[in-house]
Amino acid sequence: MLIYYLIFLFSFLLILFTGAATFLLLWSIGTYLIVRVPYAPTPKIVAGEIIKAAEISPGQTVYDLGCGDGRILFLAEKMGARTVGYELSLWAYLQAKIICRIKKSKTKIFCKNFLKDDISEADVIFCFLLGRVIEDIGTKIKSSARPGTKIISYTFQFPGWQPYKIIQTSRAKTYFYRI
């Protein structure tokens, strides 16, 4: 009799995890088709280089638009910043929330479109976005960010914007702008 319970339990868990994996895969594909940005985390070594160059002060508010697993946010939090992230990829969002819980972080991470939210509280905005999304976020930032806000873009430039600083990290260029 015990063997039947174990088989049932194993089958239930297999369906549960297969279903969850399928759901996450479909969600990720759907997210990519909608926003046209794949989940590609900033390499950890590069994240450290960027945070160092960003000169974040304690008490500043750092937003990461498309935060992935939250690595930029967690590094900024170590420097005393208040941190907020947005991520549409459900898999990356769940990773970030789990890491946030493990680290006992105060970082706020949202699974929603940052283009539809208020980002005017940010002192520093980080993004690793491309294509049309970087143009859309450029428009959003110009209309809602406060004067003096630092904008940091890893790898991709904002079209028509003039960076005040460009650093060559170990993998690619990072562009620093100021509103």
C-alpha positions in Angstrom: 0.0 0.0 0.0 2.9 2.4 0.8 4.3 1.9 -2.7 1.0 3.3 -4.2 1.2 6.4 -2.0 4.8 7.0 -3.0 3.9 6.5 -6.7 1.0 8.9 -6.4 3.1 11.4 -4.5 5.9 11.1 -7.1 3.4 11.5 -10.0 1.8 14.5 -8.3 5.1 16.2 -7.8 6.2 15.5 -11.4 3.1 17.0 -12.8 3.3 19.9 -10.4 6.9 20.7 -11.3 6.5 20.0 -15.0 3.4 22.3 -15.0 5.3 25.0 -13.2 8.3 24.7 -15.5 6.0 24.9 -18.5 4.2 27.9 -17.1 7.5 29.7 -16.4 8.8 28.9 -19.9 5.6 30.2 -21.5 5.6 33.3 -19.4 9.2 34.0 -20.3 8.5 33.5 -24.0 5.4 35.7 -23.8 7.4 38.4 -21.9 10.1 38.4 -24.6 7.5 38.6 -27.4 5.8 41.6 -25.7 8.8 43.7 -24.6 11.5 42.3 -26.9 14.2 42.1 -24.2 15.6 38.7 -23.3 16.6 37.9 -19.8 20.4 38.4 -19.8 21.9 39.2 -16.4 24.7 41.7 -16.0 27.8 39.6 -15.2 28.7 39.8 -11.5 32.1 41.2 -12.0 30.7 43.9 -14.3 27.9 44.7 -11.7 30.6 45.5 -9.1 32.5 47.7 -11.5 29.4 49.6 -12.4 28.3 50.1 -8.8 31.8 51.4 -7.9 31.8 53.9 -10.8 28.3 55.0 -10.0 29.5 56.7 -6.8 26.3 55.9 -4.9 25.9 57.7 -1.6 24.1 56.3 1.4 20.4 57.3 1.4 20.1 57.6 -2.3 17.4 55.7 -4.1 18.5 53.3 -6.9 16.1 51.9 -9.4 16.9 49.0 -11.7 14.6 48.8 -14.7 14.7 45.1 -15.7 16.5 44.0 -12.6 16.8 40.3 -13.4 18.0 38.5 -10.2 18.6 41.8 -8.4 22.4 41.7 -8.3 22.8 45.5 -9.1 20.2 46.3 -6.4 21.8 44.2 -3.7 25.3 45.7 -4.4 23.7 49.2 -4.2 22.0 48.3 -1.0 25.4 47.4 0.5 26.4 51.0 -0.2 23.5 52.3 1.9 21.1 52.9 -0.9 17.3 52.4 -0.9 16.7 50.0 -3.8 13.8 49.3 -6.1 13.6 46.9 -9.0 11.3 46.0 -11.8 11.3 42.7 -13.7 8.8 41.3 -16.2 10.4 37.9 -16.6 8.6 35.7 -14.0 11.6 33.4 -13.6 14.0 36.3 -12.9 11.5 38.0 -10.7 11.1 34.8 -8.6 14.9 34.4 -8.4 15.2 38.0 -7.2 12.5 37.6 -4.6 14.1 34.4 -3.2 17.6 36.0 -3.1 16.0 39.1 -1.4 14.5 36.8 1.3 17.8 34.9 1.8 19.8 38.1 2.1 17.2 39.6 4.4 17.2 42.6 2.0 14.9 45.6 2.1 15.0 45.8 -1.7 11.6 46.2 -3.2 11.1 44.2 -6.4 8.0 44.4 -8.6 6.8 42.1 -11.4 5.3 44.9 -13.5 6.1 47.2 -16.3 8.2 50.2 -15.1 6.9 52.3 -18.0 3.5 52.4 -16.3 4.9 53.3 -12.8 6.3 56.4 -11.1 10.1 56.4 -11.2 10.4 60.1 -10.0 11.8 59.0 -6.6 15.0 57.7 -8.2 18.4 59.3 -7.7 20.1 56.7 -9.8 18.4 54.6 -12.6 20.2 51.5 -14.0 19.2 49.6 -17.1 20.5 46.9 -19.3 17.9 47.2 -22.1 18.0 47.4 -25.9 16.2 48.4 -29.0 12.9 50.2 -28.9 12.6 49.6 -25.1 15.6 51.9 -24.5 14.0 54.6 -26.6 10.7 54.2 -24.6 12.5 54.3 -21.3 14.4 57.4 -22.4 11.2 59.2 -23.1 9.8 58.0 -19.7 12.9 59.1 -17.9 13.0 62.6 -19.5 9.3 63.1 -18.6 9.4 61.9 -15.0 13.0 61.9 -13.5 14.1 64.7 -11.4 17.0 67.0 -12.4 20.3 65.6 -11.3 19.2 61.9 -11.6 22.0 59.7 -12.8 21.1 57.2 -15.6 23.4 54.3 -16.1 23.0 52.1 -19.2 25.1 48.9 -19.5 26.1 48.2 -23.2 23.5 50.2 -25.0 23.3 54.0 -25.5 20.3 56.1 -25.3 19.8 57.5 -28.8 20.4 61.2 -29.0 21.7 61.5 -25.4 25.2 62.7 -24.5 26.9 60.6 -21.7 28.9 62.6 -19.2 31.0 59.5 -18.5 31.7 56.2 -20.3 33.6 53.4 -18.6 34.9 50.3 -20.2 34.1 47.4 -17.9 35.7 44.0 -18.3 32.9 43.0 -20.8 31.4 46.1 -22.5 31.0 49.9 -22.2 28.7 51.5 -19.6 27.2 54.9 -20.3 26.5 57.4 -17.5 24.0 60.2 -18.1 22.5 63.0 -15.9 19.1 64.6 -16.3 
